[in-house]
Amino acid sequence: MITAIYAGSFDPITNGHLDIIKRASSLFDELIVGIYDRPRKNLLFTIDERVKLAKEAVKDMPKVKVVSYSGLTVEFAKEVGAKVMVRGLRMSSDFEGEFEMAMMNKKLAPDLELVCFMTSLQYQFLSSSLLKEVAQLGGCLEEMLPGHVAKALTAKYASKPC
Ligand code: ADP
């Protein structure tokens, strides 16, 4: 049985994340979406909100579990018995950071393998941070987020749904 983790802030979960989750879950027996409880990062949603939004988004995917974690991602992988860490890559700017992190993670956990998925074309410019900016300015988020996430985002900024 191969368990993989897909870790990140998911502030909030987007259709770009969900695309990676769907594709990765078809390859592994179990995919654990690890939501990082990062106290120092400037996040819009609380850890409980991020977990709830992600759980709702993957509710029809039986192989996918959502859990929160803090501390090192490689330690979290060990705790849940994951052999693989999944990441998503958008443009080349993602690559440098991911490469650096991959080298460090390999040093910390040599047995944990990294599997990177290239973004699907329609999601290549999609990031949670950009979406938050657009939502704050009242832009339409259709096709970028699941409906319940778009609702939660417009509620946070008290902007009108489109
Ligand atoms: P972000 O704030 O950049 O959306 P997260 O920390 O939530 O980031 O991202 C978790 C993982 O998902 C990272 O590997 C990130 O590169 C990847 N990811 C985020 N958005 C996309 C997307 N649109 N397509 C592919 N991978 C993505």
Backbone and ligand atoms as CSV (ligand in chain L), in Angstrom:
chain,resi,resn,atom,element,x,y,z
A,1,MET,N,N,0.855,-1.203,0.000
A,1,MET,CA,C,0.000,0.000,0.000
A,1,MET,C,C,0.890,1.253,0.000
A,2,ILE,N,N,0.631,2.132,-0.945
A,2,ILE,CA,C,1.433,3.368,-1.013
A,2,ILE,C,C,0.578,4.573,-0.620
A,3,THR,N,N,1.046,5.226,0.448
A,3,THR,CA,C,0.393,6.450,0.902
A,3,THR,C,C,1.236,7.633,0.452
A,4,ALA,N,N,0.563,8.656,-0.063
A,4,ALA,CA,C,1.259,9.882,-0.455
A,4,ALA,C,C,0.687,11.050,0.328
A,5,ILE,N,N,1.512,12.076,0.527
A,5,ILE,CA,C,0.977,13.297,1.141
A,5,ILE,C,C,1.073,14.439,0.137
A,6,TYR,N,N,0.136,15.343,0.252
A,6,TYR,CA,C,0.150,16.578,-0.547
A,6,TYR,C,C,-0.024,17.696,0.478
A,7,ALA,N,N,1.053,18.391,0.752
A,7,ALA,CA,C,1.037,19.361,1.844
A,7,ALA,C,C,1.073,20.794,1.323
A,8,GLY,N,N,0.472,21.684,2.077
A,8,GLY,CA,C,0.489,23.101,1.703
A,8,GLY,C,C,-0.362,23.907,2.657
A,9,SER,N,N,-0.491,25.195,2.340
A,9,SER,CA,C,-1.298,26.068,3.195
A,9,SER,C,C,-2.784,25.960,2.854
A,10,PHE,N,N,-3.084,25.785,1.572
A,10,PHE,CA,C,-4.468,25.671,1.107
A,10,PHE,C,C,-5.329,26.787,1.718
A,11,ASP,N,N,-4.927,28.023,1.439
A,11,ASP,CA,C,-5.590,29.191,2.046
A,11,ASP,C,C,-6.277,30.057,0.986
A,12,PRO,N,N,-7.356,29.639,0.381
A,12,PRO,CA,C,-8.066,28.372,0.540
A,12,PRO,C,C,-7.720,27.401,-0.594
A,13,ILE,N,N,-8.330,26.225,-0.536
A,13,ILE,CA,C,-8.147,25.212,-1.584
A,13,ILE,C,C,-8.764,25.748,-2.894
A,14,THR,N,N,-8.056,25.528,-4.012
A,14,THR,CA,C,-8.518,26.024,-5.319
A,14,THR,C,C,-8.740,24.848,-6.277
A,15,ASN,N,N,-9.268,25.149,-7.452
A,15,ASN,CA,C,-9.428,24.088,-8.454
A,15,ASN,C,C,-8.066,23.597,-8.954
A,16,GLY,N,N,-7.044,24.439,-8.842
A,16,GLY,CA,C,-5.683,24.009,-9.214
A,16,GLY,C,C,-5.198,22.929,-8.253
A,17,HIS,N,N,-5.412,23.136,-6.953
A,17,HIS,CA,C,-5.066,22.109,-5.955
A,17,HIS,C,C,-5.874,20.837,-6.220
A,18,LEU,N,N,-7.173,21.024,-6.482
A,18,LEU,CA,C,-8.053,19.850,-6.657
A,18,LEU,C,C,-7.665,19.028,-7.877
A,19,ASP,N,N,-7.185,19.706,-8.897
A,19,ASP,CA,C,-6.729,18.995,-10.095
A,19,ASP,C,C,-5.541,18.083,-9.736
A,20,ILE,N,N,-4.622,18.601,-8.942
A,20,ILE,CA,C,-3.460,17.804,-8.521
A,20,ILE,C,C,-3.942,16.647,-7.623
A,21,ILE,N,N,-4.879,16.936,-6.726
A,21,ILE,CA,C,-5.405,15.907,-5.812
A,21,ILE,C,C,-6.046,14.762,-6.596
A,22,LYS,N,N,-6.857,15.108,-7.594
A,22,LYS,CA,C,-7.528,14.069,-8.403
A,22,LYS,C,C,-6.512,13.227,-9.140
A,23,ARG,N,N,-5.552,13.897,-9.759
A,23,ARG,CA,C,-4.571,13.158,-10.561
A,23,ARG,C,C,-3.686,12.294,-9.670
A,24,ALA,N,N,-3.270,12.841,-8.522
A,24,ALA,CA,C,-2.383,12.076,-7.631
A,24,ALA,C,C,-3.136,10.909,-6.997
A,25,SER,N,N,-4.389,11.123,-6.642
A,25,SER,CA,C,-5.113,10.044,-5.954
A,25,SER,C,C,-5.376,8.864,-6.883
A,26,SER,N,N,-5.306,9.095,-8.192
A,26,SER,CA,C,-5.499,7.957,-9.102
A,26,SER,C,C,-4.253,7.078,-9.159
A,27,LEU,N,N,-3.135,7.601,-8.673
A,27,LEU,CA,C,-1.882,6.832,-8.732
A,27,LEU,C,C,-1.536,6.107,-7.437
A,28,PHE,N,N,-2.059,6.604,-6.310
A,28,PHE,CA,C,-1.685,6.028,-5.019
A,28,PHE,C,C,-2.893,5.418,-4.302
A,29,ASP,N,N,-2.593,4.557,-3.305
A,29,ASP,CA,C,-3.691,3.908,-2.580
A,29,ASP,C,C,-4.407,4.890,-1.667
A,30,GLU,N,N,-3.622,5.810,-1.132
A,30,GLU,CA,C,-4.202,6.790,-0.209
A,30,GLU,C,C,-3.456,8.115,-0.407
A,31,LEU,N,N,-4.209,9.213,-0.419
A,31,LEU,CA,C,-3.574,10.534,-0.524
A,31,LEU,C,C,-4.011,11.370,0.673
A,32,ILE,N,N,-3.036,11.807,1.448
A,32,ILE,CA,C,-3.360,12.629,2.612
A,32,ILE,C,C,-3.029,14.086,2.300
A,33,VAL,N,N,-4.050,14.912,2.303
A,33,VAL,CA,C,-3.847,16.344,2.096
A,33,VAL,C,C,-3.500,16.928,3.473
A,34,GLY,N,N,-2.279,17.388,3.608
A,34,GLY,CA,C,-1.806,17.921,4.889
A,34,GLY,C,C,-1.899,19.436,4.868
A,35,ILE,N,N,-2.690,19.975,5.749
A,35,ILE,CA,C,-2.848,21.435,5.783
A,35,ILE,C,C,-1.985,21.995,6.905
A,36,TYR,N,N,-1.053,22.819,6.460
A,36,TYR,CA,C,-0.033,23.313,7.379
A,36,TYR,C,C,-0.582,24.422,8.279
A,37,ASP,N,N,-0.517,24.167,9.562
A,37,ASP,CA,C,-0.938,25.151,10.544
A,37,ASP,C,C,0.267,26.039,10.829
A,38,ARG,N,N,0.360,27.087,9.996
A,38,ARG,CA,C,1.563,27.920,10.025
A,38,ARG,C,C,1.280,29.204,10.804
A,39,PRO,N,N,1.621,29.252,12.092
A,39,PRO,CA,C,1.209,30.403,12.880
A,39,PRO,C,C,1.825,31.731,12.430
A,40,ARG,N,N,3.020,31.676,11.804
A,40,ARG,CA,C,3.676,32.944,11.484
A,40,ARG,C,C,3.285,33.531,10.130
A,41,LYS,N,N,2.728,32.664,9.240
A,41,LYS,CA,C,2.392,33.163,7.908
A,41,LYS,C,C,1.073,33.932,7.940
A,42,ASN,N,N,0.993,34.953,7.127
A,42,ASN,CA,C,-0.212,35.764,7.081
A,42,ASN,C,C,-1.305,35.066,6.291
A,43,LEU,N,N,-2.178,34.367,6.983
A,43,LEU,CA,C,-3.194,33.588,6.291
A,43,LEU,C,C,-4.570,34.206,6.505
A,44,LEU,N,N,-5.450,34.005,5.525
A,44,LEU,CA,C,-6.796,34.580,5.620
A,44,LEU,C,C,-7.719,33.681,6.439
A,45,PHE,N,N,-7.652,32.377,6.173
A,45,PHE,CA,C,-8.539,31.440,6.856
A,45,PHE,C,C,-7.822,30.765,8.027
A,46,THR,N,N,-8.560,30.454,9.073
A,46,THR,CA,C,-7.982,29.751,10.218
A,46,THR,C,C,-7.719,28.305,9.798
A,47,ILE,N,N,-6.973,27.596,10.599
A,47,ILE,CA,C,-6.684,26.200,10.273
A,47,ILE,C,C,-7.986,25.392,10.202
A,48,ASP,N,N,-8.915,25.651,11.118
A,48,ASP,CA,C,-10.180,24.898,11.097
A,48,ASP,C,C,-10.986,25.195,9.834
A,49,GLU,N,N,-10.977,26.452,9.422
A,49,GLU,CA,C,-11.705,26.825,8.193
A,49,GLU,C,C,-11.063,26.170,6.975
A,50,ARG,N,N,-9.730,26.191,6.910
A,50,ARG,CA,C,-9.042,25.608,5.745
A,50,ARG,C,C,-9.294,24.102,5.655
A,51,VAL,N,N,-9.295,23.441,6.808
A,51,VAL,CA,C,-9.549,21.994,6.837
A,51,VAL,C,C,-10.993,21.718,6.394
A,52,LYS,N,N,-11.924,22.499,6.916
A,52,LYS,CA,C,-13.344,22.296,6.591
A,52,LYS,C,C,-13.599,22.503,5.091
A,53,LEU,N,N,-13.030,23.562,4.532
A,53,LEU,CA,C,-13.228,23.842,3.100
A,53,LEU,C,C,-12.630,22.726,2.241
A,54,ALA,N,N,-11.452,22.229,2.658
A,54,ALA,CA,C,-10.803,21.158,1.886
A,54,ALA,C,C,-11.585,19.852,2.020
A,55,LYS,N,N,-12.057,19.556,3.222
A,55,LYS,CA,C,-12.822,18.310,3.435
A,55,LYS,C,C,-14.066,18.289,2.565
A,56,GLU,N,N,-14.748,19.412,2.522
A,56,GLU,CA,C,-15.964,19.506,1.702
A,56,GLU,C,C,-15.610,19.300,0.219
A,57,ALA,N,N,-14.475,19.859,-0.200
A,57,ALA,CA,C,-14.068,19.773,-1.615
A,57,ALA,C,C,-13.714,18.349,-2.047
A,58,VAL,N,N,-13.248,17.515,-1.102
A,58,VAL,CA,C,-12.813,16.150,-1.486
A,58,VAL,C,C,-13.781,15.079,-0.966
A,59,LYS,N,N,-14.963,15.525,-0.573
A,59,LYS,CA,C,-15.872,14.574,0.096
A,59,LYS,C,C,-16.268,13.368,-0.782
A,60,ASP,N,N,-16.179,13.536,-2.103
A,60,ASP,CA,C,-16.536,12.410,-2.985
A,60,ASP,C,C,-15.312,11.634,-3.465
A,61,MET,N,N,-14.186,11.851,-2.807
A,61,MET,CA,C,-12.959,11.143,-3.220
A,61,MET,C,C,-12.545,10.212,-2.075
A,62,PRO,N,N,-12.932,8.939,-2.152
A,62,PRO,CA,C,-12.739,8.034,-1.015
A,62,PRO,C,C,-11.274,7.791,-0.622
A,63,LYS,N,N,-10.351,7.984,-1.572
A,63,LYS,CA,C,-8.942,7.715,-1.231
A,63,LYS,C,C,-8.250,8.919,-0.575
A,64,VAL,N,N,-8.975,10.036,-0.497
A,64,VAL,CA,C,-8.337,11.273,-0.019
A,64,VAL,C,C,-8.787,11.627,1.390
A,65,LYS,N,N,-7.797,11.929,2.243
A,65,LYS,CA,C,-8.083,12.354,3.620
A,65,LYS,C,C,-7.503,13.744,3.807
A,66,VAL,N,N,-8.118,14.548,4.657
A,66,VAL,CA,C,-7.581,15.882,4.937
A,66,VAL,C,C,-7.227,15.954,6.411
A,67,VAL,N,N,-5.993,16.335,6.721
A,67,VAL,CA,C,-5.609,16.515,8.126
A,67,VAL,C,C,-4.730,17.748,8.263
A,68,SER,N,N,-4.725,18.332,9.444
A,68,SER,CA,C,-3.826,19.466,9.667
A,68,SER,C,C,-2.564,18.956,10.340
A,69,TYR,N,N,-1.496,19.716,10.174
A,69,TYR,CA,C,-0.259,19.343,10.856
A,69,TYR,C,C,0.557,20.600,11.103
A,70,SER,N,N,1.510,20.482,12.013
A,70,SER,CA,C,2.460,21.583,12.198
A,70,SER,C,C,3.839,20.953,12.287
A,71,GLY,N,N,4.858,21.757,12.184
A,71,GLY,CA,C,6.224,21.216,12.220
A,71,GLY,C,C,6.702,20.835,10.835
A,72,LEU,N,N,7.738,20.011,10.792
A,72,LEU,CA,C,8.345,19.657,9.513
A,72,LEU,C,C,7.435,18.742,8.692
A,73,THR,N,N,7.342,19.035,7.406
A,73,THR,CA,C,6.496,18.211,6.529
A,73,THR,C,C,7.041,16.774,6.453
A,74,VAL,N,N,8.355,16.627,6.465
A,74,VAL,CA,C,8.916,15.266,6.392
A,74,VAL,C,C,8.577,14.442,7.645
A,75,GLU,N,N,8.453,15.126,8.776
A,75,GLU,CA,C,8.053,14.432,10.017
A,75,GLU,C,C,6.601,13.998,9.926
A,76,PHE,N,N,5.780,14.883,9.343
A,76,PHE,CA,C,4.366,14.574,9.149
A,76,PHE,C,C,4.243,13.357,8.224
A,77,ALA,N,N,5.050,13.334,7.167
A,77,ALA,CA,C,5.023,12.202,6.226
A,77,ALA,C,C,5.346,10.899,6.962
A,78,LYS,N,N,6.333,10.967,7.830
A,78,LYS,CA,C,6.750,9.789,8.599
A,78,LYS,C,C,5.614,9.312,9.509
A,79,GLU,N,N,5.014,10.281,10.199
A,79,GLU,CA,C,3.916,9.951,11.141
A,79,GLU,C,C,2.766,9.212,10.465
A,80,VAL,N,N,2.446,9.633,9.220
A,80,VAL,CA,C,1.297,9.001,8.553
A,80,VAL,C,C,1.711,7.832,7.672
A,81,GLY,N,N,3.001,7.506,7.673
A,81,GLY,CA,C,3.506,6.357,6.907
A,81,GLY,C,C,3.536,6.595,5.406
A,82,ALA,N,N,3.753,7.858,4.992
A,82,ALA,CA,C,3.787,8.151,3.549
A,82,ALA,C,C,5.175,7.872,2.965
A,83,LYS,N,N,5.149,7.291,1.749
A,83,LYS,CA,C,6.412,7.042,1.040
A,83,LYS,C,C,6.675,8.116,-0.003
A,84,VAL,N,N,5.630,8.864,-0.322
A,84,VAL,CA,C,5.715,9.824,-1.429
A,84,VAL,C,C,5.181,11.186,-0.995
A,85,MET,N,N,5.872,12.233,-1.461
A,85,MET,CA,C,5.364,13.584,-1.259
A,85,MET,C,C,4.999,14.145,-2.636
A,86,VAL,N,N,3.781,14.616,-2.755
A,86,VAL,CA,C,3.306,15.175,-4.021
A,86,VAL,C,C,3.418,16.693,-3.969
A,87,ARG,N,N,3.862,17.300,-5.076
A,87,ARG,CA,C,3.847,18.752,-5.205
A,87,ARG,C,C,3.291,19.105,-6.574
A,88,GLY,N,N,2.805,20.310,-6.705
A,88,GLY,CA,C,2.328,20.779,-8.004
A,88,GLY,C,C,3.264,21.861,-8.501
A,89,LEU,N,N,3.541,21.860,-9.795
A,89,LEU,CA,C,4.418,22.893,-10.358
A,89,LEU,C,C,3.660,23.719,-11.382
A,90,ARG,N,N,3.715,25.017,-11.212
A,90,ARG,CA,C,3.097,25.899,-12.197
A,90,ARG,C,C,4.183,26.419,-13.136
A,91,MET,N,N,4.544,27.666,-13.040
A,91,MET,CA,C,5.559,28.176,-13.958
A,91,MET,C,C,6.957,27.939,-13.405
A,92,SER,N,N,7.944,28.382,-14.174
A,92,SER,CA,C,9.320,28.081,-13.785
A,92,SER,C,C,9.679,28.653,-12.414
A,93,SER,N,N,9.005,29.734,-12.009
A,93,SER,CA,C,9.333,30.333,-10.708
A,93,SER,C,C,9.038,29.356,-9.564
A,94,ASP,N,N,8.063,28.456,-9.727
A,94,ASP,CA,C,7.795,27.437,-8.701
A,94,ASP,C,C,8.987,26.485,-8.582
A,95,PHE,N,N,9.619,26.238,-9.728
A,95,PHE,CA,C,10.625,25.184,-9.779
A,95,PHE,C,C,11.793,25.450,-8.824
A,96,GLU,N,N,12.292,26.683,-8.830
A,96,GLU,CA,C,13.464,26.983,-7.998
A,96,GLU,C,C,13.220,26.709,-6.521
A,97,GLY,N,N,12.102,27.196,-6.029
A,97,GLY,CA,C,11.750,26.984,-4.623
A,97,GLY,C,C,11.534,25.512,-4.314
A,98,GLU,N,N,10.849,24.843,-5.223
A,98,GLU,CA,C,10.550,23.419,-5.020
A,98,GLU,C,C,11.844,22.598,-5.034
A,99,PHE,N,N,12.743,22.980,-5.915
A,99,PHE,CA,C,14.004,22.251,-6.044
A,99,PHE,C,C,14.814,22.373,-4.747
A,100,GLU,N,N,14.867,23.594,-4.244
A,100,GLU,CA,C,15.605,23.856,-3.003
A,100,GLU,C,C,15.011,23.046,-1.848
A,101,MET,N,N,13.675,23.081,-1.769
A,101,MET,CA,C,12.993,22.361,-0.696
A,101,MET,C,C,13.191,20.849,-0.840
A,102,ALA,N,N,13.173,20.395,-2.099
A,102,ALA,CA,C,13.340,18.956,-2.351
A,102,ALA,C,C,14.723,18.481,-1.896
A,103,MET,N,N,15.733,19.302,-2.139
A,103,MET,CA,C,17.100,18.934,-1.737
A,103,MET,C,C,17.195,18.834,-0.208
A,104,MET,N,N,16.589,19.805,0.463
A,104,MET,CA,C,16.612,19.800,1.929
A,104,MET,C,C,15.826,18.609,2.469
A,105,ASN,N,N,14.658,18.360,1.900
A,105,ASN,CA,C,13.834,17.241,2.370
A,105,ASN,C,C,14.537,15.906,2.158
A,106,LYS,N,N,15.282,15.794,1.072
A,106,LYS,CA,C,15.988,14.545,0.776
A,106,LYS,C,C,17.057,14.295,1.841
A,107,LYS,N,N,17.656,15.387,2.288
A,107,LYS,CA,C,18.678,15.298,3.329
A,107,LYS,C,C,18.031,14.851,4.648
A,108,LEU,N,N,16.847,15.433,4.923
A,108,LEU,CA,C,16.176,15.142,6.192
A,108,LEU,C,C,15.507,13.767,6.188
A,109,ALA,N,N,14.982,13.381,5.019
A,109,ALA,CA,C,14.237,12.110,4.929
A,109,ALA,C,C,14.572,11.423,3.607
A,110,PRO,N,N,15.719,10.724,3.561
A,110,PRO,CA,C,16.179,10.154,2.285
A,110,PRO,C,C,15.215,9.147,1.652
A,111,ASP,N,N,14.359,8.520,2.447
A,111,ASP,CA,C,13.471,7.501,1.874
A,111,ASP,C,C,12.170,8.065,1.295
A,112,LEU,N,N,11.918,9.316,1.563
A,112,LEU,CA,C,10.675,9.926,1.067
A,112,LEU,C,C,10.885,10.398,-0.376
A,113,GLU,N,N,10.081,9.867,-1.299
A,113,GLU,CA,C,10.243,10.247,-2.705
A,113,GLU,C,C,9.316,11.403,-3.067
A,114,LEU,N,N,9.807,12.266,-3.948
A,114,LEU,CA,C,9.025,13.421,-4.388
A,114,LEU,C,C,8.434,13.144,-5.769
A,115,VAL,N,N,7.144,13.383,-5.908
A,115,VAL,CA,C,6.521,13.271,-7.231
A,115,VAL,C,C,5.866,14.615,-7.537
A,116,CYS,N,N,6.334,15.254,-8.615
A,116,CYS,CA,C,5.786,16.566,-8.994
A,116,CYS,C,C,4.843,16.432,-10.180
A,117,PHE,N,N,3.722,17.090,-10.086
A,117,PHE,CA,C,2.764,17.115,-11.192
A,117,PHE,C,C,2.815,18.492,-11.834
A,118,MET,N,N,2.884,18.512,-13.151
A,118,MET,CA,C,2.789,19.789,-13.865
A,118,MET,C,C,1.340,20.245,-13.803
A,119,THR,N,N,1.137,21.512,-13.584
A,119,THR,CA,C,-0.215,22.053,-13.562
A,119,THR,C,C,-0.928,21.787,-14.890
A,120,SER,N,N,-2.233,21.704,-14.846
A,120,SER,CA,C,-2.990,21.632,-16.095
A,120,SER,C,C,-3.057,23.056,-16.652
A,121,LEU,N,N,-3.105,23.126,-17.966
A,121,LEU,CA,C,-3.029,24.418,-18.660
A,121,LEU,C,C,-3.940,25.500,-18.069
A,122,GLN,N,N,-5.189,25.096,-17.775
A,122,GLN,CA,C,-6.153,26.115,-17.325
A,122,GLN,C,C,-5.885,26.614,-15.904
A,123,TYR,N,N,-4.987,25.962,-15.187
A,123,TYR,CA,C,-4.722,26.381,-13.807
A,123,TYR,C,C,-3.322,26.966,-13.624
A,124,GLN,N,N,-2.628,27.195,-14.713
A,124,GLN,CA,C,-1.221,27.563,-14.546
A,124,GLN,C,C,-1.000,28.913,-13.865
A,125,PHE,N,N,-1.997,29.802,-13.928
A,125,PHE,CA,C,-1.800,31.094,-13.267
A,125,PHE,C,C,-2.626,31.203,-11.987
A,126,LEU,N,N,-3.097,30.057,-11.518
A,126,LEU,CA,C,-3.979,30.049,-10.357
A,126,LEU,C,C,-3.198,29.838,-9.060
A,127,SER,N,N,-3.306,30.805,-8.164
A,127,SER,CA,C,-2.704,30.618,-6.839
A,127,SER,C,C,-3.671,31.170,-5.810
A,128,SER,N,N,-3.624,30.618,-4.610
A,128,SER,CA,C,-4.530,31.089,-3.558
A,128,SER,C,C,-4.307,32.578,-3.313
A,129,SER,N,N,-3.058,33.019,-3.351
A,129,SER,CA,C,-2.793,34.423,-3.033
A,129,SER,C,C,-3.380,35.362,-4.087
A,130,LEU,N,N,-3.258,34.979,-5.366
A,130,LEU,CA,C,-3.832,35.822,-6.426
A,130,LEU,C,C,-5.359,35.854,-6.322
A,131,LEU,N,N,-5.932,34.702,-6.013
A,131,LEU,CA,C,-7.394,34.639,-5.899
A,131,LEU,C,C,-7.902,35.526,-4.763
A,132,LYS,N,N,-7.125,35.562,-3.677
A,132,LYS,CA,C,-7.547,36.390,-2.542
A,132,LYS,C,C,-7.540,37.871,-2.941
A,133,GLU,N,N,-6.531,38.237,-3.733
A,133,GLU,CA,C,-6.433,39.620,-4.185
A,133,GLU,C,C,-7.632,39.975,-5.079
A,134,VAL,N,N,-7.947,39.050,-5.997
A,134,VAL,CA,C,-9.074,39.288,-6.914
A,134,VAL,C,C,-10.387,39.369,-6.122
A,135,ALA,N,N,-10.547,38.453,-5.151
A,135,ALA,CA,C,-11.778,38.437,-4.351
A,135,ALA,C,C,-11.927,39.736,-3.563
A,136,GLN,N,N,-10.826,40.200,-3.040
A,136,GLN,CA,C,-10.849,41.430,-2.241
A,136,GLN,C,C,-11.329,42.628,-3.081
A,137,LEU,N,N,-10.998,42.567,-4.378
A,137,LEU,CA,C,-11.367,43.668,-5.267
A,137,LEU,C,C,-12.698,43.400,-5.976
A,138,GLY,N,N,-13.378,42.326,-5.546
A,138,GLY,CA,C,-14.721,42.051,-6.065
A,138,GLY,C,C,-14.751,41.326,-7.405
A,139,GLY,N,N,-13.633,40.724,-7.824
A,139,GLY,CA,C,-13.579,40.009,-9.107
A,139,GLY,C,C,-14.301,38.672,-9.064
A,140,CYS,N,N,-14.655,38.163,-10.251
A,140,CYS,CA,C,-15.397,36.912,-10.350
A,140,CYS,C,C,-14.444,35.713,-10.294
A,141,LEU,N,N,-14.769,34.744,-9.443
A,141,LEU,CA,C,-13.852,33.616,-9.220
A,141,LEU,C,C,-14.371,32.307,-9.804
A,142,GLU,N,N,-15.391,32.415,-10.626
A,142,GLU,CA,C,-16.003,31.219,-11.214
A,142,GLU,C,C,-14.954,30.370,-11.941
A,143,GLU,N,N,-15.092,29.078,-11.844
A,143,GLU,CA,C,-14.197,28.102,-12.476
A,143,GLU,C,C,-12.800,28.038,-11.878
A,144,MET,N,N,-12.551,28.839,-10.838
A,144,MET,CA,C,-11.232,28.798,-10.217
A,144,MET,C,C,-11.283,28.131,-8.848
A,145,LEU,N,N,-12.487,28.139,-8.276
A,145,LEU,CA,C,-12.684,27.615,-6.923
A,145,LEU,C,C,-13.958,26.788,-6.882
A,146,PRO,N,N,-14.036,25.781,-6.006
A,146,PRO,CA,C,-15.334,25.127,-5.807
A,146,PRO,C,C,-16.325,26.173,-5.245
A,147,GLY,N,N,-17.611,25.977,-5.529
A,147,GLY,CA,C,-18.625,26.957,-5.131
A,147,GLY,C,C,-18.592,27.340,-3.658
A,148,HIS,N,N,-18.442,26.322,-2.772
A,148,HIS,CA,C,-18.489,26.635,-1.338
A,148,HIS,C,C,-17.271,27.458,-0.906
A,149,VAL,N,N,-16.168,27.300,-1.625
A,149,VAL,CA,C,-14.947,28.064,-1.279
A,149,VAL,C,C,-15.107,29.518,-1.758
A,150,ALA,N,N,-15.671,29.676,-2.968
A,150,ALA,CA,C,-15.918,31.028,-3.485
A,150,ALA,C,C,-16.832,31.791,-2.525
A,151,LYS,N,N,-17.826,31.081,-2.002
A,151,LYS,CA,C,-18.776,31.679,-1.057
A,151,LYS,C,C,-18.051,32.135,0.209
A,152,ALA,N,N,-17.201,31.267,0.723
A,152,ALA,CA,C,-16.467,31.578,1.953
A,152,ALA,C,C,-15.540,32.775,1.736
A,153,LEU,N,N,-14.964,32.845,0.551
A,153,LEU,CA,C,-14.042,33.935,0.238
A,153,LEU,C,C,-14.781,35.267,0.108
A,154,THR,N,N,-15.915,35.251,-0.588
A,154,THR,CA,C,-16.663,36.508,-0.726
A,154,THR,C,C,-17.196,36.944,0.647
A,155,ALA,N,N,-17.528,35.956,1.501
A,155,ALA,CA,C,-18.017,36.306,2.847
A,155,ALA,C,C,-16.905,36.967,3.665
A,156,LYS,N,N,-15.676,36.473,3.513
A,156,LYS,CA,C,-14.547,37.057,4.272
A,156,LYS,C,C,-14.346,38.515,3.920
A,157,TYR,N,N,-14.466,38.801,2.620
A,157,TYR,CA,C,-14.204,40.170,2.179
A,157,TYR,C,C,-15.477,41.005,2.083
A,158,ALA,N,N,-16.591,40.378,2.455
A,158,ALA,CA,C,-17.897,41.032,2.372
A,158,ALA,C,C,-18.114,41.638,0.988
A,159,SER,N,N,-17.603,40.921,-0.066
A,159,SER,CA,C,-17.829,41.403,-1.422
A,159,SER,C,C,-19.051,40.674,-2.004
A,160,LYS,N,N,-19.552,41.192,-3.106
A,160,LYS,CA,C,-20.765,40.597,-3.702
A,160,LYS,C,C,-20.417,39.368,-4.531
A,161,PRO,N,N,-21.196,38.273,-4.437
A,161,PRO,CA,C,-20.927,37.128,-5.310
A,161,PRO,C,C,-21.277,37.502,-6.766
A,162,CYS,N,N,-20.541,36.923,-7.752
A,162,CYS,CA,C,-20.853,37.307,-9.142
A,162,CYS,C,C,-21.884,36.358,-9.751
L,1,ADP,P1,P,-0.276,28.426,-3.093
L,1,ADP,O1,O,-0.519,29.485,-2.060
L,1,ADP,O2,O,0.948,28.679,-3.930
L,1,ADP,O3,O,-1.489,28.103,-3.909
L,1,ADP,P2,P,0.015,26.028,-1.319
L,1,ADP,O4,O,1.031,26.075,-0.256
L,1,ADP,O5,O,-1.382,25.916,-0.866
L,1,ADP,O6,O,0.197,27.222,-2.295
L,1,ADP,O7,O,0.346,24.895,-2.392
L,1,ADP,C1,C,0.511,23.545,-2.156
L,1,ADP,C2,C,1.059,22.898,-3.404
L,1,ADP,O8,O,0.121,23.052,-4.486
L,1,ADP,C3,C,2.365,23.456,-3.938
L,1,ADP,O9,O,3.138,22.386,-4.456
L,1,ADP,C4,C,1.932,24.365,-5.064
L,1,ADP,O10,O,2.946,24.553,-6.037
L,1,ADP,C5,C,0.773,23.566,-5.628
L,1,ADP,N1,N,-0.173,24.367,-6.397
L,1,ADP,C6,C,-0.859,25.458,-5.986
L,1,ADP,N2,N,-1.657,25.934,-6.973
L,1,ADP,C7,C,-1.462,25.124,-8.058
L,1,ADP,C8,C,-1.960,25.100,-9.416
L,1,ADP,N3,N,-2.811,26.028,-9.853
L,1,ADP,N4,N,-1.528,24.107,-10.235
L,1,ADP,C9,C,-0.642,23.194,-9.783
L,1,ADP,N5,N,-0.113,23.157,-8.536
L,1,ADP,C10,C,-0.514,24.104,-7.678
